[in-house]
Amino acid sequence: MHLQTVEEEEEEENCFLPRRNNKSVARSPLSGPIINLGMPKMGSTSIHSYFRCGGYTSVHWICEPNGTYCGDCIEESIKAGLPPLSKCPKVDSYAQIDKGPENMPQVNYLEEIVSGIPNATFIMTFRNMTKWYISMSNWLGVAGRNKTNNMRVRFQRENITGLPPGVGKNVTEFSNFYCEYVKRVRKTIVKYPGHELVEIDIEDPTEGWKLEDVFGVKRSCWGKTNIHVSNDSVSMDELH
């Protein structure tokens, strides 16, 4: 029988909460590029706006000026045996590298991304799991027309590492997927010296102060953006 160490217990307990970034705060400035490994509907637009406000070059979802999806150019680079960002434009911040559930390189190619980009600063975002589930259930995409094809349904349809097709019918299933992913991110990044992992609670009202300490960008640049308002309901059976 394996007895958990204190460190293992703490990591398991805290997979839904960010760890404080003491190491990152101690090293300034942080190395680039900055790459968000977080999930869709978990603050990527806020991260993009924050860095642009601070004078960083940043891309979000679409890797301008190429006009290609960031997820596509990363996947193409990896499949070609090149460093993960080789076919993507060079910028300071990659605020969202997936193009939704259909292509999630941060999940499916985590090891390749972390090992293939030296001295990067990675971001992991956190939020309440029930709020995340409801947000995905209400997100209908840019066109916003098809209510039966919301982001949560799209997640269920895809075969994502840690989330096979058909899984994701309730908050518990998404929470289990997210928790295991957080553990993978932390364990993978620690294997490669030179990287930093900054963990952000997007619902923490004091996060702007903490980010200013870490990145040197003024706290007033931080705020919630791309908040989607919808009257769509989620059944009580799903909220467990």
N, C-alpha and C positions, 0 to 999 in steps of 0.2 A: 504494500500500500504506500502511495506517495503522500507524504505529509507536506502541505504547502508551507513555504517559507513566508516570513512576514512580508517580503517584497512581492511575492506572488499574490498573497491575500490583498495587499493594498492595490495592486494593479487590477485585480478582478473587481474589487469594490468600486474603483474609480473609473471604470471604463465609460461611464456616462458623465463624468466631470473632468474638466481640464486639470492637469497638474500645473502648479505654479512654475514659471519659467525662470528659475533662479540662475541657471547656467547661461541662458540666453541673455539675460539682463547684464550679466557680468562681462560679456564680450560685445564690444561695440566698435565699429559698426558690424552688423551681421553680414555674412557672405551671401552673395547672390548666385543664381537667381532665387527668387522667392516663389515657391510652388505650393498651391493649396491642394491638399489631398482630401479635403472634406467632401461631403455628399451634396447633391443638388438640393436646393431649398434649405440650405444651412449657412446662409450669410455670404455666398460668393460675390454677389453684386455689391454688398457693403464693403467687402475686402477690396474689390476692384476700385470702387469710388474712393476709399480711404487712401490707397497708394497713389492714385492719380491726383488727389487733392494735395498729397505730400510731394508732388513733383516726380514721382516714379513713372516710367513707362509701364503700362499694364495692359494685358489682354484678358478677355473674359468670354469663354465659350467659343467665340470665333477668333482665330489667330490672325488679326489684321497685321500688315496690309495684304497678306496672302489671300484672305477671304475664305480660307479653309477652316474646318473645325479643328480646334486644338487636339481633340481626341484622335482625329484622323491622322494629323501629321506626326503625332507621337507614336501611334501604332505603326504607321508606315516606316518610321525611322527604326523602331525596334525590330520589325520583321525584316528590314534590310540589313540587319546586323550593325546598325550605326548607333551612336549615342542618342538617347530618347528625344532630344530637342533638335536634332540635326536638320530636319525638314520643316521646322517651325521658325518663325521670326524670333530674333534675339531681343528680348525685353527684360525689364527688371522683375516684373511680377506676372505670374500666370495664375489669375484669380479663380478660374474654373477650367480644368483641363478635360472634363468629360463633355459629351454632348447629350447628356441624359442617360437613362438606363441602357440605351442601345449601344453605347460605347463608353465604357468606364475604365480607362487605362490605369487610373490610380488604384483600382481594386484588382483588375485582371493582370496588370503588369507592375505591381508594386515593387517587387524585387528588382526588376530591370530598371525602373525609374530611379530608385534610390541608389543602386550600385553604379548606374551609368551617368549620373550627374554629380561630379565631385563638388564638395564644399557648398552644398545648397542649404538654404533655409526652407524648411517645410512647415506648413501650417495645417493644423487639424482643428476643425470647428465642432462645437458642441451646442446642443439645444435640448429642450424637453422633448422626449420621444413622442408623447401624445400630440404635442403641437406640430412636430415634424410630420407625423402620419397624417394629420388633418390638412396640413399645408400641401402635402403631395396629393392628397385626395381631391383638393380644390384646384390644383394647378392643371390647366388645360392646354398649356403651351402658348406659344406666341399668338397663334390664330385664335385660340380660346373658344372653339366651337363645339368640339365633340366631348360631351361630358362622360361618355363611356370609355374614353381613352385618356383618362387623367394620368398623372405621373405615377401614382401608386400602381395602377393597372399595368402600366408599361413595365414597371419593375417586376411584377409577377410574371410577365410574359417572357422576360429575357433569362438567359442562362449566365448568371453573374457568379464569380467566385464567392462562395459562401452563401449564395442565395439562388438555389436552383429554380427552374420554372415551376410556377404554382405556389411557391412559398412567398409570404408577404401579405397574408389575408387579414392580419390584425397587428395591433401595436406590439404584442409580445414577439411575433416572428420577426418584425423589423428591428426590434430592440436587440434580439439575439444576434442577428446579422451585424448590426452596427457595433455591438460590444466586441465581437470576435474580430471585426475589422480594426477597431482601435488597438486591440492587443497586437495584431499583426503589424500595424504601423509602428508602434513603439518598439517592438522587438526587432523589426527590420532596420530601422534607422540607427539604433544603438550599435549595430554590427559594423557600421561604417564611420570611422572617426572623421571629423571635419564637418559633419552635418549638424544642423540644429533643428529641433522640433519645437515650434511655438504653438501652444494649445489655447484656443480662444473660446470663451463662452459668449455666444452672440447675444444672449439675453441678460448678461450682467451689466447693470447701468454704470459700473465703474471700469468697464473694459477699455474705454478710451484712454484713461490714465495709464493703465498697464501697457497698452500698445505704444503709447508715447515713450514710456521707459525703454521698451524693447527696440522699437524702430526709429525713434526720434522724430516721428511725424506728429504734429500737434493733435491733441485729443479732440479738438473740435471737428476734425476731419472724419471721425468715426460716428456712424449712425446707421439705423436700419433703413434699407432701401429695397425696392421691388417687393413691397408687402402686398400680397394678393388678397382682396376681399371677395368673398363668395358666400352665397346663401346655401350652397350644397350641404346636405346633411351627411353625417357618417353614423352608421348604426352603432348602438351601444355594444353589440356583440363584437365589433371590431376593436373597441377601446379596452382591450385587456391583453 
